[in-house]
Every structure is written in C-alpha cells, then in structure tokens.
Amino acid sequence: MTQDQMLQLMEVSQFIYQEARLQDEHRYDEWERLWTDDAIYWVPANGDDLDPEACMSIIYDNRSRLGLRVKQFYTGKRHTQMPQSRLCRVVSNIEVLGQEDEDLRVRANAIVFESHTRGEVLWACTNTYHLRRLDGQWRMARKKVVLANNHSALYTMSFLV
Amino acid sequence: MDTTTTTDSKWDRLIRPEYVHGSLYTDEAIFREELEKIWYRTWVYVGHVSEIPNPNDYVLKTIGLEEVIMTRDREGQINLLHNRCPHRGNRVCVKREGNARSFTCAYHGWNFGNDGALKGYPYPSGYPDDKRKELGLGKVARMSIYKGFVFGSLAADGPTLEEHLGPARAALDNVCANSPEGEIELNTGFLQHKVKANWKLLVENETDGYHPQVTHASIFEVAQSGIGPLYNEAADSVTRYFGNGHSELDLRPEFRKFNEPMRWFGTSASRLPDYVSKMNARYGEQKAHEIMVDGVRHVMIFPNLFIAEIQLFVLQPLSVSETVQHVTALQFKGAPDLNRRMRQQTMGSVGPAGFLLADDAEMYERTQAGVAQRNPEWLYLGRGSHRERVEDDGCVIGNVTDDMPSRHLWKHYKSLMEAA
C-alpha cells in the first residue's frame, strides 16, 4: 500500500466512523448533510442485489425521500423512535475497493446493537459506500446496507442503519 | 375438551357486546385453540397464482403454523402440499421458492412430484409392497382460487370459498378491476416485518380508521399527504362489515366528491397517461373514470389477507405474541407506469423501516405489553355503537373512525370458537 493509499484509507475510515457516531447519537441533520444531492440510500431485502427498481427493498431512498425520513424524526411524533433506540455500532473491515467514475467505492462491515423498548436486537450488515470529494469534504453518494438476515422476518428497524 | 355451546361458555365470559377480555391476546391455550378452530378450519389466504407463473414453479407459504408448498405442476394446475415427508416427517422443501418438477427428501431420498405423488424411493425391494400408491405428500384438504387469489382450508368440509367471502368478493373484484387487463400480479418479492404482538391486534388495526391521524401524524405532517383528513369523524368515509370477519374502510365517498381520477393514489390522470388510456380502452371512458376515481379499496379478509389500496399484506401468526406481516406492492397487469409508483410508495411506507408501518408496529407491541397488565381487564370497543346501521345487502356501516369492524369481528370470532 502506498503512502497515498494509506492516507486515503485513514481519511475514509474517519469519515465512516463519524457517520456511525452521528447515527448512534441520532444527530439526523448532521447525518443528512453527509449526503450528495444525487444520493441513494439502499437497504435491500431478500438477498444482496435484487434490482431495487423491480423488487421490494427495506429502504430505497433518493435524496428527497431521505430528507423526508429525517424530517419525520424531527416531528417528535415518530412513535417507534420515542423513546429513541439506544444504539452502539462497531464498524470494521474497511476496504477501499477502487475508483468508480468520480466516486470511491468502499466496503465495511458493521455490527449494530439496538436497545429498544421491544428488547435488544443485534443487527449485522455489510455496507458499500460510494464516497465523493466535494469542496474538500467527503460525501456519501450512495450507501448500500446488506443485512445478514435480510431474507428473514425482521423486527422494526426505524433508526438510521 | 369443553365442547358445550351453552350461553355460559368460556367465550361468553371473555367476549361481551362492547368489551373483550385482555387474555384473548395473551393466553397460550387460546392461541392453540384458535389454530384448530380458525387457522386449520376456515379458509385462509395462501398466495397468488402470479407468484408461480411458470410450470413447475413453487413457493413456500404457511397456513397458521403449517408450512405448505404452493406449486404449479407441469399441467399448470396449482397444488397446496404439506411440507412433510410421509416416511420420517422431514421437510422435503427448504428453498423458499424455485422451479422444480419434483422434491426429494434429503434424509432418505424419497422423491415426490410437484403434485405431491410419491414417485420413488431408494432400495424399493425393502418394502413388502409398492408404497407409491398409498403414500405421498399431504394435500391441503380444500383449495379454492378466486380471481388468482389462492385460499386453502385444512378442513375437508365447510362453507365454499364464495360463501366464506360473501359480499367481500366485491372488494377483490374491485382490486382486479383497477388493472387494465383485469388481473393483479405479485412479482416484486415480499418484505417480512416481525412484531411482538398477537395476530388479532393486527387484524383489528387494518380497518381501524380511528388511529391514522394520531399514530401517523408524523408522516402526514411532513409528506403533506391528503390521506389523513379522510380518517376524520366529519368525513363521509365509512367502515363496512361484510360478515364472516371481513371488513373495509371505504374512502370512496370522499374521492367521489372530488371526482378526479387517481386522486386516491395521490396523483392525477395526466401523470399516468399510459395507464389511463389503457383503462379507457378496456372499460370505456365512463366506467374507467368511475374506477379511477374510486381507486383500490382498503379491505381485510379474515383472518389473514389485507389489501391496503396499493399493497397486499399477509398475516402469519408465529405464537400467541408474535406475528409476521408479509407485504408487497400490488402490481396491475399491463400498467408499468402505475406499477413503478406502487413499488416506490410501498417501499416508503411499509416494511420494518416504513414511514407508516413502523409506527403501527410500535402500537401493536405497546398494546401487547398493555393487555398483559391486570387492570382494567377489559378492552372497550364501544365507539360508534349508537350510530351503526345495516345496508340493504346486510353489510353493517359505521363512521370511518368507529370500532364497528372490531365489534363484529369478535362476534364472528366467538361463533367460530364456540363451535365443537
């Protein structure tokens, strides 16, 4: 690994840890600012790669729907997050997969512990990010979250995964 | 077992005209009895023929806790088979869906056609006679298909499916009429949302028009949805009880006031030109206009099929306190522009992360936790009892915000549970 690559990996890792922290702390507006205008936030169902334009996904948000998701939290009436889930996630296995047009493709695994009034749930997922450098800042153009158990029946997952 | 039907039955003590006892949602023995008397006796929705469009397609489904394989055999016939080898009881199919002419038990190699017939087994000389004639996969005792909706009953005798559906058939007819080819398709896969709640809380919620303005205030507020005000005591929307546990929320009186095609779907005819022209071509402009103003209904077919305008839900009980909601977007044959919007809106609103259903799920779970508490023991379902009325066809009508469907559902439930 060259020094430039190491530097890039460190930068990217810091960005991903920051995203994880904002999510754990329910800092929705700061989290929303991490996204580009053409962003896609995708949580597939029933496998890793079923075409989201043809098949059901758990989440398949464009930028405007992602904004709606955030706004819903701020109404104070999103009952399933009242009280908010207590969250703690560990992100690991971060790998830079390569450049794709203007975006850097990055992969990571995450284990998310959720404590909710329903009980405690452990979520495990593989995340693929498309990161873009804009005005000297990293931004997410795409985040795909493949839950390890997305083929089975899931409890409500109303936090930002 | 107590099989008396006297006025002093256990059910009389648990179900009163405007009250139900909390233990109906929490008692393990009652859940076991429901499996026998409701899930394994009445007609239960299993799946739709479009889920297995090609010869030899199959998909795993459930009836209560029973796993069944819904297959389309080589001749195109639909079969409902129990997923259990007659030899040692192993599950013969473990893949959720696929295409297979036969199923082979992985334990001892018994092989079954996708119509359930036993075709062969290893070392046949070890059997004194040919078991292929007498053994095979169990078949669901009765199967009936209405407009592509496949229902099964584990009871050999009972009312026909058409008798069971009664006037609720019109609601299924209506769903299909919204397709320019008169058929729906379910071909986008299901989301599976698990909740810690008794299945009946979900059934009751499906046609509860009292909760949306409260439970869903967050999304109505930010999405500027026009749907919220329709669930209002002052609206002309009604709730209707069809009999046999089936009910609907009927929003058509409100949509008819505006008389605008596709308003029910929060859009306009001009945004769906392809769909509108196909509807006009099939039904003629007048009839097409009426269908597109009315839209798809919001109907619960007891005990497990719910159609909510753009989505189809299937309820699957797992235990007295756990239920899965399987949900998918309705797709209308020949309407790609409408279908795309159906998929998008379905993904936004339902499933584990949905704008709407995540909050419904929260209410089911809080209620489940609440009914396990002791005081008050009873749930009050009296809202609107002074203003319900009976229509000419025998259906009962109430204000859209009334508990009327629940009250009648419980009467029906009681009659099923009292039966021997």
Interface residues (C-beta under 8 A of the other chain):
Chain A: V43 A45 N46 L50 P52 E53 A54 C55 M56 S57 I58 I59 Y60 D61 R65 L68 R69 K71 Q72 T75 G76 K77 R78 H79 T80 T117 R118 G119 H151 S152 A153 L154 Y155 T156 M157 S158 V161
Chain B: R96 T188 G189 F190 L191 Q192 H193 K194 V195 K196 T215 A217 S218 I219 E221 V222 A223 V324 V327 T328 A329 R340 R343 Q344 T346 M347 G348 G351 P352 A353 F355 A358 D359 A361 E362 M363 E365 R366
